[in-house]
């Protein structure tokens, strides 16, 4: 303590000596300038984004302002735009483009003829399963059923729960079914969304607001593998969340858990793992990520958008599966797409939470609007009740047995393809590359 007191005393003498005989305005000016400069330097050095990245962006931004560079960029952009537009219009063929509302309406027969002409465009044989990552199921019987279902519910809107209580009931049942499949407890809850991106965006919004309100976080950050879906980056742009991208193991293509641990700090609002990821079809170690979440009291999101409605049925289909869902303590939310391997029509997904305390922060409520209280659970206010009904009908149509059978067939096909690939020229691929090739 004596050394500290001596140091403070020496510092005081030095400062007093420096300002001895100075006018008050000069002392105030130097002090204020020093404080402001110190604050600026601190903020510059300790920003979330590294100095290297900031300098790189600054140089690129300044470079684009050089007339010759700007001119070249504009020239290439015009070429790229023209090439893109030509590619799109070429796919339309000779069909006329309807750019403005016709004066007279068309008869139902004429509308259907024009619709059929539009839908006949394209050369990919997607109905027979020859397009990867776009269409996951095609059955005339199911399409006939869903056409009737959507027709009956086409003008319903769950926003008006008093007018369309049946649609709200069906949405609640879809969420409940999904929570059961992912081993949710009695507190598990969630909502339907229009797709995986919205499910992810809603989870990010919920965790940002939860962290800011409950923990007092001011500069939110989230940790995700470099292989995580870009919807997380989209959410980060929307909600001003800093993203810490974590590298993956070059052999397993799974996120490096040790690097995740190093990236955790007081501003971390969520940790993300993929089940599986899109680039390689491999699954992150959800148990290890959840353990970090428990240790540091940080929510952990399992993104099951791609394979959720396969992984949920793997054990019943006779295949082992590492724990990844609400059965793992520490997993607090899951996104899963019913419109992929759930085989529902496009435009449906679910975001699930282990407890309502997280879902609460997903909602948006405005109480001081002159039109009354307005609230919505997801991005959209009005939502298509027809899509909710069609998703519900798909789950009813397949049932547990139908999904287990589909899962078994898909895994058998993947394993057969993998064996064939090893025997062919593809044998030079690594295991992770085979995952990517066959997903």
N, C-alpha and C positions, 0 to 999 in steps of 0.2 A: 504493500500500500504506500509505503514511503517513496518508493521509486515512481509510482504513478503520480503522487502528489508533486514530486519534484519535476516530473515531466510536464505536468499541467502548468505549474508555476513558471517554468522556463518558456513554455509556449505563450503564456499570457504576457510575460515581459517582452518577448519578441514582437508580438502583435502591437502592444502598447507603444513600443519603441518605433515601430514602422509608421504608426499613425500619429506620433507625437508632433504637435504643431500643425496638423492638417485641419482644414476647415470641415465643419460637420457635413456639408453637402457632399464633399469628396469621400468621406468615410462611408456615408450611406450608399453612394453610387458604386463604390468598389465592392462593398459587401453584397449588395443586391446582384451585381453583375457576376460575382464569384458564385453565389448560390445558384443563379439561373444556369450558368455555364456548367456547374457540377451536375445539376439535374439533367441537363441536355446530354452530357457525356455519359452519365449513368444509363439513361434511356437508350442511347445509341449503342452502347456496348452490350447491354443486357436485354436487348429485344429478343422475342421468341425466335425470330428468324436469324440465322447465322449471318455474320458480317459478309462472308464469302458470297452467299446467295443474294444479299442485298446489293453488293457491289456489282455482281453479275447482271442483275436486273437493271440497275442504274445505267451501266454501260450500254446494255442492249436498248434501253429506252432512249438514251441520248443518241445512240447510233441511228435509230430510226428517224431522228429529226434532221439528219444530214440530207440535203436535197437529193443528191444522186442515189443514196440508199433508199429514201422514201419513194422516189420515182420507180426504182427497180421493184420494190415490194408491191407498190400499187399495180405495176404492170403484170407481175406474176399472179396477184390476186384476181385481176380481171381474167387472165387466162384460166385459172383454176375454177372460177365461178362459171365461165362459159362452158368449160368441159363438163362440169357437174350438171348444169342445166341441160346440155345436149344429151348426157347419159340418161337423165330422167325422162326427157321428152321422147327419146328413141324407144324407151321401154313402153311408152304409151302407144306407139305405132301410129296408125292413121286415124285413130278415134278422135273426133273433134273435142276440143277443150271448152267446157261450159264456164265462161268467166263472169257471167252476170245472170241475174234472175230472168228466166223466160217470162214473156208477157202473159202467156196463158199456161195454166197448169197442165200436166200430162195425165193421161189415164193410168190406172194401176198397171195395166198390161204393158203400156209403153215404158213406164218406170222400171218394171221388171226386166224388159228387154235390154234397156240401157245398163241396168245393174249387171246383168249377165255378161254383157260385152266388156264392162270394166273388170269384172272378176276373172274373165278368161285371159286377161293380159298376163304375161310372164311365162317363163319356160321351165321353171323348176317343178319337179314332181314331188311337191310337198305332201300331197295326200297319201302317198305310199311310204312316207317316212324317210325320204332321201335328202332332207334338209336338216342339218344339225343345229340345235339351239334356237329354233324358231317355232316349230310346231311339235308338240309332244304327244298328241293323240288325235286320231281321226276315225270316227265311227258314225256311219249314217244314222244308225238307231239313236245314238246319243244326240246327234245334231237335230234330229226330228223332235226329240223330247225337249231340248233346250230352246228350240225355236218357239215351241208352244209356251214354254215357261216364260221366256222373255216377252212374248207377245202379251201374256196375261198381266205381267208386272211392269210393262214398259213405261208407264206414266207414274209409277210410284216413286216416292222420295222419302228416305228415312229421316230427313231433316224434320219432317212433319210427323212426329211419332204418334200424335193423337189421331191423325187422319189415316196413317198406314201402319197400325200396330203389328200387322202380320209380317211386314218387311223387317221391322225391328226384332221380332221374335226369331226370324230366320237368321239374321246377322248374329244375334246372341248365340244361336245354336251352332253356327259355323265356328265362332270363337271358342265356345265350350268344347266342341269336338276336337279342335286343334290343340287346345290346352291339355286335354286328356291324352292325345297322341304323344305330346311332348312332356308328359309326366308332371304337369302343373299341379300344385297343391290346391286346397280350397280357396286360397287367396289369389290364385292366378286369374288374370283378366286380359283384356286386349280389345282391339277394334279391327274391322276390315278396312282395307285401303284399295287403291286402284292398281297397285303393282308393287314389286319389290323396292323400287326406288322410293316410293312414298312411305313404305313401311320403315325403311332405313332412315329417311329424313325425319319421320315422326319420332323415332327412338332418339335420334341426336338432339332434336328440339326438346324432348322431355328431359333428357339428362343435363342439357345445358341449363334449362330453367331450374331444375331440381338443385343442381350444384350451386347456382347463383343465389337461390333463396335459402337453402338449408345450410350450405357450407360457407357462403359468402365469397365464392369464387368470382373474380373480376375479369380474368383473362383466360377463358376456358380453353382446354386442350384435350384432344382425344388421341389415343394410341391405336394404330391399326397396321396390319401387315401391308407391304407393298402390293401384295396380291389381292387385297380387299377390293370389293366392288367400288367403282368410281362414284357411286351414289353417296358414299361417305364424304368424298371430297366436295361433291355438290352441296351437301348439307353444310359442310364447313364454310363454303362461300356464302350460303344463304344466312347463316346464323353467326358469322364471325367467330368461328372456332379454329384455333390453330391445330394443324395436323402434324403429329410426329409419326412419320412412316418408318416402319421397322423392316429390316432386311429378312429374307427367308433363307433357310439352309439350301445351298446349291444342289444337294443330293435329294433331300426329302421334299423340298419346296414348301416346307412348313415354317411358320414364323419362329424366329429365334427368341425363345422365352427370356433368356438372360438379358437380351437387349431391351425387351419390353420392360423388365424390372428396372433397368437403368434409366429408362425414359420417364418413369413415374415421378410426379412432383405434386406440390400442393394444389396445382391448378388442373390436374387431370380429372376429367369428368366421366370418362368411359374408356374401356378396353374392348377391342373388337377381335373376334376370331371367326374364320370362315368354315362352314360345314356343307359342302366343300367350297374352295375358291374357283373362280371361273378360268383363270389362265391354265391351271394344271389339273384341276379336279381333285386336289389333295386337301386333307382336313387338318386344320391347326389343332394343337394340343389344348383342347378346351378345359380339361381338368387342371392343367398347369396355370392357364390364364385365370381361371376361376379362383384358384388358390391365391394368386396375387390380388385379385379383387377382394377376397375376404380379408387378407392381411392388411391391405391399405384402405379398406372400406370404399372401394370404387366399383360402380356397376360394370358388369361384363355382358356384352351383347354377342350372341351366337347368330351369325348370319347364315340361315338355312334356306335362303331364297331359291337357290338352284336345286338342291337335292333334298329339301326338307321332307317332301312327301314320298321320298324313297327311304331315307335314313330312318324315318319313323316306323317303317314296316319291316326293316331288315331282320330284326330278331325273330319276328313271327314267320318270316320267309325262310328262316333257318340259317341266317348268316350272322356272324359276330360283328359287333359294332362298338367302338370305344364310346363311353358316355359323353354326351355333348349337350344335353337339354336341361330342363329344370330338375332332373334327377341329380345333377351336379351342383352341390352347394356353392353359391357364388354367381351362378348364371342368373341374371336378373331380367333378361329380355331375349326374344327370339323373333326373327323375321322369316317368314316362309311363304312361298308363292303357291297358292292354290291353282293358278293358271299355268303352272309348269307340270310337274308330275302329279299334281292333284287333278289334272285333266279338265279343269273348269275353263270356260271361255276367257279370253284375254280381258284383263282389267280387274283382276281380283287377287288379293293377297291378304295376309294377316300380320299384325305386329302384336306380340304377346308380352306380358309383363308378369313377373313373379308376385307382384304386390300392387294394389291400386295407388300406392303413394307415388309410384313412378308414372303411371298412366295419367294421373291428375295433371301433371305438368305438360302433357301432350296437348291438352285442350286449349282452346282460345275462347275467352268469354269477354264480351263487351257489355257493361251494365249501364253506361251513361249515354247510349245512343238514343236520339229522339224517337226512333221507331220501336223502342223497347229493348229488352234484354236479348242479345244475340250470342249464340255459342255454337261451336262446331268441334267435333272430336278430331278431325283430320284436316288436311289442307283444304279440301273442298267443303263448301257449305251444303249445297244440294248435291246429292249423290244418286247414281242410277240404281233404283231399286230392282230393276230388271237384272242387273249383273249380280247383285246379292242373291236374288232368287235363283238365278242360273247356277251360281256356285253351290248354293245349298242343294239344289236338285242333283248336281253332279255327285256330291258326297252321298246323298241318299241312293243314287243309282248304283254306285260301285259298292258301297258298304265295306266293312273290314276285309271280307274274303276277296272282293274284287281288287282292292289295292294290294293285298298281300300277294295275290296271284300275279298281278302286273309287275310288282317288285321282283318276284322270283324270276320271271321271264326276262326282265331287263338285265338283271345281274348275270343270269345264265348266258345271255347274248354277249354281254361285255366280256365275260371270262372266255367264252369261245373265240371271240375276236382277238383277245389278247394272246391266246395260245397260237392262233393262226399267224398273228403278227410276229411272234417270236421265231416261227419257223420260216418266215419269208424274209425279204430284204429289211423289214422293219426290226429284225433282231438286233440291229445296231443301236436301236433306241434304248434309252434308260427307262427304268420303271415309271418315273414321273412323266417322261415324254409319252410313254404308252397311255398313261392316264389321260393326257391332253389329247392324244390322237383319237382315243375311243370314247371320250365323254359325250 
